[in-house]
Amino acid sequence: MNKKSVYGWVICIAWFPFYGDAADKIASRDAVQSLDRYLKIAREARPNIKTQNFLKIALTKVDAAKVRNLLWADRVDFLRKDRSMEMKSKVIRHGDLEMPFEYFVYGDKPKDGRSLFISMHGGGNAPKRVNDSQWENQKRLYRPKEGVYLAPRAPTDTWNLWHQGHIDPMFLRLIENMVALEEVNPNRVYLMGYSAGGDGVYQLAPRMAHYLAAAAMMAGHPNETSPLGLRNLPFAIHVGERDGGYNRNKVAIQWKDKLEKLHESDPKGYIHYVRIHAGRGHWMNREDAVAVEWMAKYNRNPYPQTIVWKQDDVLHDHFYWISLPKGQAKAREEIKASIVGQEIRLEGPSGKKMDLNLNDDLIFLDKAVIVSSGEKILFKGKVSRTVAQLSESLELYKDRAYIFSSKITVKLP
């Protein structure tokens, strides 16, 4: 072999990795363009996205962000057309159940969107006319300086009217509608409620924490629920000193103690504020209205580095960046997860399968990711960003923040 051929061979080896990198970037760019063309097809005429060749092509970080924007814009366009009549009727439906709602808009709209305060009325286990009266009262009970104040009417008149299983999907649909049609900022959604509505806050906030920025419970009772899921959700409790019905005052103090101990052991989590209103009974004479301003101090963090997921009796299949395959959710089970550098550490029931949904806001996806449980390494390697995962996570979460570009599936030892 002469010097010229040797020189040429060296040049070929030196440039090959760069050529491969360039080809990957071209393929990534082409996938974005293909998706863009696909989304421009009328929705009713589109082939199933799962049949498209661009789904599994690895994306760059920049192109993954472009795909997220395209998918979300398409989703919002669909919602504005599909849900406009639902919003005009002011009724959310789930199966045979209906949840009417009324809302009022206060203040100027911030550049990043309005706040949303969902305020649940009291009553429960009473005739319809009584709960209707409680709903009318709730409509006027609080007034934020800025935002959409929304008071729903519970679909039933049962004692547990705000924490039955149909409430979660109804509230998620309501939030999605308000984000798309009323320009609500999904990182500024707040949950509050009085009396039986306070019962609902105790129950719903831990299991829906990933969709909320803060929550405030007024004059309610938690029943059997646990505060563990509040790790990343600021939580306020307001109860009258003399509110002895169902031991609400004593239970509020018990929850204060629980939250204080949780915060002491985990100083970055379990932000809380508990006020027992001196001399007040079940009615706190609007002193609890300070909770509105307290909640408004907080924005949702959709990507916490630590998660504590405690299942309730109403099961969920996703919580922040963890989701469970069908049939894996079990009542009262607990999963803990944390991200330290490039390592994801998991604790939970033996044999539990789960999906870790990732993006570049959570972890650096251009480097290897490690998943461990105890001393065992469950995964080590790089993961690809794909249109498939971005599309799949949007369908699951229905929230722009949770459009994840990558997924790792593991099984705990």
Helices and strands as residue ranges (DSSP letters): H 3-39, G 43-45, G 49-51, H 61-82, H 84-89, E 91-94, E 97-106, E 114-120, H 128-141, E 147-152, H 167-181, E 184-194, H 196-207, G 209-211, E 214-218, G 228-230, E 235-240, G 245-247, H 248-265, E 272-277, G 287-289, H 290-295, E 306-310, E 318-319, E 322-323, E 334-340, E 343-347, E 353-358, E 369-373, E 376-381, H 387-397, G 400-402, E 406-411
